[in-house]
């Protein structure tokens, strides 16, 4: 079952917000932690 355009746009907004949040992190360890979480969530989404 696929996503509607509205659902996909919401997903992209969520991802963009998470990436912007990680980019704003000044501490490299915290930035890497946030990026790892984003990657893990994307991988889990692909596996579902």
PDB file of N, H, CA, C and O in Angstrom:
ATOM      1  N   UNK A   1       0.843  -1.179   0.000  1.00  0.00           N
ATOM      2  CA  UNK A   1       0.000   0.000   0.000  1.00  0.00           C
ATOM      3  C   UNK A   1       0.887   1.239   0.000  1.00  0.00           C
ATOM      4  O   UNK A   1       1.771   1.364   0.847  1.00  0.00           O
ATOM      5  N   UNK A   2       0.668   2.135  -0.916  1.00  0.00           N
ATOM      6  H   UNK A   2      -0.050   2.034  -1.605  1.00  0.00           H
ATOM      7  CA  UNK A   2       1.475   3.338  -1.039  1.00  0.00           C
ATOM      8  C   UNK A   2       0.919   4.496  -0.239  1.00  0.00           C
ATOM      9  O   UNK A   2      -0.128   4.398   0.401  1.00  0.00           O
ATOM     10  N   UNK A   3       1.642   5.578  -0.293  1.00  0.00           N
ATOM     11  H   UNK A   3       2.492   5.658  -0.812  1.00  0.00           H
ATOM     12  CA  UNK A   3       1.236   6.806   0.396  1.00  0.00           C
ATOM     13  C   UNK A   3       0.504   7.717  -0.578  1.00  0.00           C
ATOM     14  O   UNK A   3       0.747   7.706  -1.785  1.00  0.00           O
ATOM     15  N   UNK A   4      -0.382   8.488  -0.018  1.00  0.00           N
ATOM     16  H   UNK A   4      -0.579   8.497   0.962  1.00  0.00           H
ATOM     17  CA  UNK A   4      -0.994   9.547  -0.826  1.00  0.00           C
ATOM     18  C   UNK A   4       0.015  10.688  -0.947  1.00  0.00           C
ATOM     19  O   UNK A   4       0.999  10.731  -0.208  1.00  0.00           O
ATOM     20  N   UNK A   5      -0.226  11.593  -1.862  1.00  0.00           N
ATOM     21  H   UNK A   5      -1.025  11.558  -2.462  1.00  0.00           H
ATOM     22  CA  UNK A   5       0.662  12.752  -2.005  1.00  0.00           C
ATOM     23  C   UNK A   5       0.753  13.542  -0.710  1.00  0.00           C
ATOM     24  O   UNK A   5       1.824  14.023  -0.342  1.00  0.00           O
ATOM     25  N   UNK A   6      -0.366  13.674  -0.024  1.00  0.00           N
ATOM     26  H   UNK A   6      -1.236  13.283  -0.323  1.00  0.00           H
ATOM     27  CA  UNK A   6      -0.401  14.437   1.227  1.00  0.00           C
ATOM     28  C   UNK A   6       0.445  13.740   2.304  1.00  0.00           C
ATOM     29  O   UNK A   6       1.177  14.398   3.044  1.00  0.00           O
ATOM     30  N   UNK A   7       0.342  12.414   2.384  1.00  0.00           N
ATOM     31  H   UNK A   7      -0.252  11.879   1.783  1.00  0.00           H
ATOM     32  CA  UNK A   7       1.136  11.665   3.350  1.00  0.00           C
ATOM     33  C   UNK A   7       2.628  11.772   3.029  1.00  0.00           C
ATOM     34  O   UNK A   7       3.452  11.954   3.925  1.00  0.00           O
ATOM     35  N   UNK A   8       2.964  11.657   1.749  1.00  0.00           N
ATOM     36  H   UNK A   8       2.294  11.509   1.021  1.00  0.00           H
ATOM     37  CA  UNK A   8       4.368  11.759   1.339  1.00  0.00           C
ATOM     38  C   UNK A   8       4.917  13.142   1.668  1.00  0.00           C
ATOM     39  O   UNK A   8       6.033  13.255   2.176  1.00  0.00           O
ATOM     40  N   UNK A   9       4.151  14.194   1.387  1.00  0.00           N
ATOM     41  H   UNK A   9       3.244  14.102   0.975  1.00  0.00           H
ATOM     42  CA  UNK A   9       4.589  15.547   1.703  1.00  0.00           C
ATOM     43  C   UNK A   9       4.813  15.723   3.204  1.00  0.00           C
ATOM     44  O   UNK A   9       5.757  16.399   3.615  1.00  0.00           O
ATOM     45  N   UNK A  10       3.958  15.124   4.015  1.00  0.00           N
ATOM     46  H   UNK A  10       3.192  14.575   3.681  1.00  0.00           H
ATOM     47  CA  UNK A  10       4.126  15.171   5.464  1.00  0.00           C
ATOM     48  C   UNK A  10       5.399  14.463   5.898  1.00  0.00           C
ATOM     49  O   UNK A  10       6.109  14.939   6.784  1.00  0.00           O
ATOM     50  N   UNK A  11       5.687  13.328   5.275  1.00  0.00           N
ATOM     51  H   UNK A  11       5.110  12.942   4.555  1.00  0.00           H
ATOM     52  CA  UNK A  11       6.903  12.581   5.571  1.00  0.00           C
ATOM     53  C   UNK A  11       8.143  13.406   5.209  1.00  0.00           C
ATOM     54  O   UNK A  11       9.105  13.456   5.976  1.00  0.00           O
ATOM     55  N   UNK A  12       8.118  14.049   4.043  1.00  0.00           N
ATOM     56  H   UNK A  12       7.337  14.009   3.420  1.00  0.00           H
ATOM     57  CA  UNK A  12       9.249  14.871   3.614  1.00  0.00           C
ATOM     58  C   UNK A  12       9.429  16.050   4.563  1.00  0.00           C
ATOM     59  O   UNK A  12      10.560  16.395   4.904  1.00  0.00           O
ATOM     60  N   UNK A  13       8.336  16.675   4.997  1.00  0.00           N
ATOM     61  H   UNK A  13       7.417  16.395   4.720  1.00  0.00           H
ATOM     62  CA  UNK A  13       8.428  17.783   5.958  1.00  0.00           C
ATOM     63  C   UNK A  13       9.057  17.313   7.269  1.00  0.00           C
ATOM     64  O   UNK A  13       9.900  18.005   7.841  1.00  0.00           O
ATOM     65  N   UNK A  14       8.644  16.132   7.744  1.00  0.00           N
ATOM     66  H   UNK A  14       7.960  15.570   7.280  1.00  0.00           H
ATOM     67  CA  UNK A  14       9.191  15.574   8.971  1.00  0.00           C
ATOM     68  C   UNK A  14      10.694  15.331   8.812  1.00  0.00           C
ATOM     69  O   UNK A  14      11.480  15.678   9.694  1.00  0.00           O
ATOM     70  N   UNK A  15      11.084  14.738   7.692  1.00  0.00           N
ATOM     71  H   UNK A  15      10.445  14.457   6.976  1.00  0.00           H
ATOM     72  CA  UNK A  15      12.492  14.453   7.441  1.00  0.00           C
ATOM     73  C   UNK A  15      13.307  15.737   7.331  1.00  0.00           C
ATOM     74  O   UNK A  15      14.395  15.828   7.899  1.00  0.00           O
ATOM     75  N   UNK A  16      12.799  16.718   6.616  1.00  0.00           N
ATOM     76  H   UNK A  16      11.915  16.644   6.154  1.00  0.00           H
ATOM     77  CA  UNK A  16      13.484  17.993   6.458  1.00  0.00           C
ATOM     78  C   UNK A  16      13.671  18.683   7.808  1.00  0.00           C
ATOM     79  O   UNK A  16      14.735  19.241   8.075  1.00  0.00           O
ATOM     80  N   UNK A  17      12.663  18.649   8.646  1.00  0.00           N
ATOM     81  H   UNK A  17      11.799  18.196   8.430  1.00  0.00           H
ATOM     82  CA  UNK A  17      12.750  19.256   9.973  1.00  0.00           C
ATOM     83  C   UNK A  17      13.830  18.563  10.807  1.00  0.00           C
ATOM     84  O   UNK A  17      14.611  19.227  11.488  1.00  0.00           O
ATOM     85  N   UNK A  18      13.874  17.239  10.753  1.00  0.00           N
ATOM     86  H   UNK A  18      13.240  16.699  10.200  1.00  0.00           H
ATOM     87  CA  UNK A  18      14.874  16.483  11.516  1.00  0.00           C
ATOM     88  C   UNK A  18      16.283  16.787  11.014  1.00  0.00           C
ATOM     89  O   UNK A  18      17.208  16.925  11.815  1.00  0.00           O
ATOM     90  N   UNK A  19      16.454  16.892   9.704  1.00  0.00           N
ATOM     91  H   UNK A  19      15.703  16.781   9.053  1.00  0.00           H
ATOM     92  CA  UNK A  19      17.765  17.206   9.138  1.00  0.00           C
ATOM     93  C   UNK A  19      18.210  18.621   9.491  1.00  0.00           C
ATOM     94  O   UNK A  19      19.379  18.847   9.804  1.00  0.00           O
ATOM     95  N   UNK A  20      17.284  19.569   9.441  1.00  0.00           N
ATOM     96  H   UNK A  20      16.335  19.386   9.187  1.00  0.00           H
ATOM     97  CA  UNK A  20      17.621  20.952   9.815  1.00  0.00           C
ATOM     98  C   UNK A  20      18.030  21.018  11.282  1.00  0.00           C
ATOM     99  O   UNK A  20      18.969  21.730  11.636  1.00  0.00           O
ATOM    100  N   UNK A  21      17.329  20.280  12.128  1.00  0.00           N
ATOM    101  H   UNK A  21      16.566  19.701  11.840  1.00  0.00           H
ATOM    102  CA  UNK A  21      17.655  20.238  13.547  1.00  0.00           C
ATOM    103  C   UNK A  21      19.071  19.692  13.749  1.00  0.00           C
ATOM    104  O   UNK A  21      19.834  20.229  14.551  1.00  0.00           O
ATOM    105  N   UNK A  22      19.415  18.642  13.034  1.00  0.00           N
ATOM    106  H   UNK A  22      18.795  18.205  12.382  1.00  0.00           H
ATOM    107  CA  UNK A  22      20.756  18.063  13.152  1.00  0.00           C
ATOM    108  C   UNK A  22      21.817  19.036  12.643  1.00  0.00           C
ATOM    109  O   UNK A  22      22.891  19.143  13.234  1.00  0.00           O
ATOM    110  N   UNK A  23      21.530  19.737  11.566  1.00  0.00           N
ATOM    111  H   UNK A  23      20.657  19.650  11.086  1.00  0.00           H
ATOM    112  CA  UNK A  23      22.491  20.686  11.001  1.00  0.00           C
ATOM    113  C   UNK A  23      22.783  21.837  11.958  1.00  0.00           C
ATOM    114  O   UNK A  23      23.889  22.378  11.967  1.00  0.00           O
ATOM    115  N   UNK A  24      21.800  22.207  12.755  1.00  0.00           N
ATOM    116  H   UNK A  24      20.902  21.767  12.748  1.00  0.00           H
ATOM    117  CA  UNK A  24      21.966  23.320  13.689  1.00  0.00           C
ATOM    118  C   UNK A  24      22.739  22.941  14.943  1.00  0.00           C
ATOM    119  O   UNK A  24      23.159  23.812  15.705  1.00  0.00           O
ATOM    120  N   UNK A  25      22.924  21.653  15.156  1.00  0.00           N
ATOM    121  H   UNK A  25      22.583  20.946  14.537  1.00  0.00           H
ATOM    122  CA  UNK A  25      23.638  21.174  16.347  1.00  0.00           C
ATOM    123  C   UNK A  25      25.121  21.517  16.222  1.00  0.00           C
ATOM    124  O   UNK A  25      25.779  21.125  15.259  1.00  0.00           O
ATOM    125  N   UNK A  26      25.632  22.244  17.197  1.00  0.00           N
ATOM    126  H   UNK A  26      25.097  22.562  17.979  1.00  0.00           H
ATOM    127  CA  UNK A  26      27.029  22.674  17.147  1.00  0.00           C
ATOM    128  C   UNK A  26      27.991  21.583  17.601  1.00  0.00           C
ATOM    129  O   UNK A  26      29.115  21.502  17.107  1.00  0.00           O
ATOM    130  N   UNK A  27      27.564  20.761  18.519  1.00  0.00           N
ATOM    131  H   UNK A  27      26.650  20.827  18.920  1.00  0.00           H
ATOM    132  CA  UNK A  27      28.418  19.708  19.057  1.00  0.00           C
ATOM    133  C   UNK A  27      28.406  18.508  18.113  1.00  0.00           C
ATOM    134  O   UNK A  27      27.346  17.948  17.835  1.00  0.00           O
ATOM    135  N   UNK A  28      29.567  18.118  17.625  1.00  0.00           N
ATOM    136  H   UNK A  28      30.428  18.573  17.850  1.00  0.00           H
ATOM    137  CA  UNK A  28      29.633  17.075  16.594  1.00  0.00           C
ATOM    138  C   UNK A  28      29.108  15.727  17.086  1.00  0.00           C
ATOM    139  O   UNK A  28      28.496  14.993  16.311  1.00  0.00           O
ATOM    140  N   UNK A  29      29.331  15.386  18.348  1.00  0.00           N
ATOM    141  H   UNK A  29      29.828  15.983  18.978  1.00  0.00           H
ATOM    142  CA  UNK A  29      28.819  14.115  18.855  1.00  0.00           C
ATOM    143  C   UNK A  29      27.292  14.092  18.841  1.00  0.00           C
ATOM    144  O   UNK A  29      26.683  13.098  18.446  1.00  0.00           O
ATOM    145  N   UNK A  30      26.689  15.176  19.268  1.00  0.00           N
ATOM    146  H   UNK A  30      27.183  15.984  19.589  1.00  0.00           H
ATOM    147  CA  UNK A  30      25.220  15.256  19.271  1.00  0.00           C
ATOM    148  C   UNK A  30      24.678  15.279  17.852  1.00  0.00           C
ATOM    149  O   UNK A  30      23.652  14.660  17.569  1.00  0.00           O
ATOM    150  N   UNK A  31      25.366  15.997  16.943  1.00  0.00           N
ATOM    151  H   UNK A  31      26.199  16.501  17.173  1.00  0.00           H
ATOM    152  CA  UNK A  31      24.947  16.046  15.539  1.00  0.00           C
ATOM    153  C   UNK A  31      24.986  14.642  14.933  1.00  0.00           C
ATOM    154  O   UNK A  31      24.045  14.224  14.257  1.00  0.00           O
ATOM    155  N   UNK A  32      26.072  13.924  15.179  1.00  0.00           N
ATOM    156  H   UNK A  32      26.836  14.263  15.728  1.00  0.00           H
ATOM    157  CA  UNK A  32      26.189  12.563  14.658  1.00  0.00           C
ATOM    158  C   UNK A  32      25.126  11.639  15.255  1.00  0.00           C
ATOM    159  O   UNK A  32      24.606  10.760  14.568  1.00  0.00           O
ATOM    160  N   UNK A  33      24.810  11.837  16.519  1.00  0.00           N
ATOM    161  H   UNK A  33      25.233  12.551  17.077  1.00  0.00           H
ATOM    162  CA  UNK A  33      23.770  11.049  17.174  1.00  0.00           C
ATOM    163  C   UNK A  33      22.407  11.289  16.509  1.00  0.00           C
ATOM    164  O   UNK A  33      21.656  10.347  16.258  1.00  0.00           O
ATOM    165  N   UNK A  34      22.102  12.550  16.232  1.00  0.00           N
ATOM    166  H   UNK A  34      22.712  13.315  16.437  1.00  0.00           H
ATOM    167  CA  UNK A  34      20.831  12.896  15.588  1.00  0.00           C
ATOM    168  C   UNK A  34      20.772  12.333  14.165  1.00  0.00           C
ATOM    169  O   UNK A  34      19.743  11.802  13.748  1.00  0.00           O
ATOM    170  N   UNK A  35      21.878  12.451  13.420  1.00  0.00           N
ATOM    171  H   UNK A  35      22.714  12.882  13.759  1.00  0.00           H
ATOM    172  CA  UNK A  35      21.900  11.929  12.055  1.00  0.00           C
ATOM    173  C   UNK A  35      21.774  10.409  12.042  1.00  0.00           C
ATOM    174  O   UNK A  35      21.107   9.850  11.171  1.00  0.00           O
ATOM    175  N   UNK A  36      22.404   9.744  12.993  1.00  0.00           N
ATOM    176  H   UNK A  36      22.946  10.198  13.701  1.00  0.00           H
ATOM    177  CA  UNK A  36      22.288   8.288  13.096  1.00  0.00           C
ATOM    178  C   UNK A  36      20.848   7.886  13.369  1.00  0.00           C
ATOM    179  O   UNK A  36      20.358   6.903  12.813  1.00  0.00           O
ATOM    180  N   UNK A  37      20.170   8.641  14.221  1.00  0.00           N
ATOM    181  H   UNK A  37      20.568   9.439  14.673  1.00  0.00           H
ATOM    182  CA  UNK A  37      18.766   8.354  14.517  1.00  0.00           C
ATOM    183  C   UNK A  37      17.905   8.514  13.263  1.00  0.00           C
ATOM    184  O   UNK A  37      17.020   7.696  13.013  1.00  0.00           O
ATOM    185  N   UNK A  38      18.157   9.555  12.481  1.00  0.00           N
ATOM    186  H   UNK A  38      18.876  10.219  12.684  1.00  0.00           H
ATOM    187  CA  UNK A  38      17.408   9.774  11.244  1.00  0.00           C
ATOM    188  C   UNK A  38      17.632   8.603  10.288  1.00  0.00           C
ATOM    189  O   UNK A  38      16.679   8.069   9.720  1.00  0.00           O
ATOM    190  N   UNK A  39      18.892   8.206  10.113  1.00  0.00           N
ATOM    191  H   UNK A  39      19.666   8.640  10.574  1.00  0.00           H
ATOM    192  CA  UNK A  39      19.220   7.093   9.218  1.00  0.00           C
ATOM    193  C   UNK A  39      18.552   5.806   9.699  1.00  0.00           C
ATOM    194  O   UNK A  39      17.996   5.062   8.892  1.00  0.00           O
ATOM    195  N   UNK A  40      18.600   5.538  10.991  1.00  0.00           N
ATOM    196  H   UNK A  40      19.052   6.142  11.647  1.00  0.00           H
ATOM    197  CA  UNK A  40      17.965   4.329  11.541  1.00  0.00           C
ATOM    198  C   UNK A  40      16.459   4.332  11.280  1.00  0.00           C
ATOM    199  O   UNK A  40      15.886   3.310  10.903  1.00  0.00           O
ATOM    200  N   UNK A  41      15.826   5.483  11.481  1.00  0.00           N
ATOM    201  H   UNK A  41      16.292   6.314  11.787  1.00  0.00           H
ATOM    202  CA  UNK A  41      14.375   5.574  11.241  1.00  0.00           C
ATOM    203  C   UNK A  41      14.043   5.355   9.771  1.00  0.00           C
ATOM    204  O   UNK A  41      13.058   4.690   9.449  1.00  0.00           O
ATOM    205  N   UNK A  42      14.859   5.909   8.875  1.00  0.00           N
ATOM    206  H   UNK A  42      15.659   6.449   9.136  1.00  0.00           H
ATOM    207  CA  UNK A  42      14.620   5.711   7.436  1.00  0.00           C
ATOM    208  C   UNK A  42      14.796   4.230   7.068  1.00  0.00           C
ATOM    209  O   UNK A  42      14.015   3.685   6.289  1.00  0.00           O
ATOM    210  N   UNK A  43      15.819   3.590   7.630  1.00  0.00           N
ATOM    211  H   UNK A  43      16.453   4.034   8.263  1.00  0.00           H
ATOM    212  CA  UNK A  43      16.046   2.174   7.344  1.00  0.00           C
ATOM    213  C   UNK A  43      14.882   1.327   7.824  1.00  0.00           C
ATOM    214  O   UNK A  43      14.448   0.416   7.120  1.00  0.00           O
ATOM    215  N   UNK A  44      14.365   1.618   9.028  1.00  0.00           N
ATOM    216  H   UNK A  44      14.718   2.358   9.601  1.00  0.00           H
ATOM    217  CA  UNK A  44      13.223   0.874   9.558  1.00  0.00           C
ATOM    218  C   UNK A  44      11.987   1.063   8.653  1.00  0.00           C
ATOM    219  O   UNK A  44      11.220   0.127   8.426  1.00  0.00           O
ATOM    220  N   UNK A  45      11.820   2.281   8.150  1.00  0.00           N
ATOM    221  H   UNK A  45      12.444   3.041   8.334  1.00  0.00           H
ATOM    222  CA  UNK A  45      10.689   2.569   7.263  1.00  0.00           C
ATOM    223  C   UNK A  45      10.785   1.740   5.999  1.00  0.00           C
ATOM    224  O   UNK A  45       9.777   1.215   5.526  1.00  0.00           O
ATOM    225  N   UNK A  46      11.984   1.613   5.441  1.00  0.00           N
ATOM    226  H   UNK A  46      12.803   2.040   5.825  1.00  0.00           H
ATOM    227  CA  UNK A  46      12.176   0.823   4.235  1.00  0.00           C
ATOM    228  C   UNK A  46      11.922  -0.660   4.462  1.00  0.00           C
ATOM    229  O   UNK A  46      11.473  -1.361   3.555  1.00  0.00           O
ATOM    230  N   UNK A  47      12.205  -1.137   5.663  1.00  0.00           N
ATOM    231  H   UNK A  47      12.569  -0.568   6.399  1.00  0.00           H
ATOM    232  CA  UNK A  47      12.063  -2.557   5.981  1.00  0.00           C
ATOM    233  C   UNK A  47      10.625  -2.958   6.296  1.00  0.00           C
ATOM    234  O   UNK A  47      10.307  -4.148   6.319  1.00  0.00           O
ATOM    235  N   UNK A  48       9.769  -1.999   6.534  1.00  0.00           N
ATOM    236  H   UNK A  48      10.027  -1.033   6.515  1.00  0.00           H
ATOM    237  CA  UNK A  48       8.363  -2.315   6.890  1.00  0.00           C
ATOM    238  C   UNK A  48       7.583  -2.791   5.701  1.00  0.00           C
ATOM    239  O   UNK A  48       6.397  -3.096   5.824  1.00  0.00           O
TER     240      UNK A  48
END
